[in-house]
Amino acid sequence: MKHFFADADLGLIGLLFFFAFFCVTVLWTFRPGGKKTYVEHGDIPLKEKDDE
C-alpha cells in the first residue's frame, strides 16, 4: 500500500485529472448560454414571496 501512494505516475495522472476537471468547470461556467441562468439565480434573494 505504501508503494501505491509513492508512485510518481499516479501523481501525474491525478494532476492531469484535476487540471482537466478545472478546465471543464471554467468552460461550463463561462459558456455563452449560461448568463441568463446566472442572472436569474442571482435575483432570487431580491424577489418577494407572494405566499405571505
Summary of the structure (lengths in Angstrom):
residues: 52
radius of gyration: 20.5
end to end distance: 59.4
largest distance: 61.8
contacts: 78
relative contact order: 0.07
helix: 77%
strand: 0%
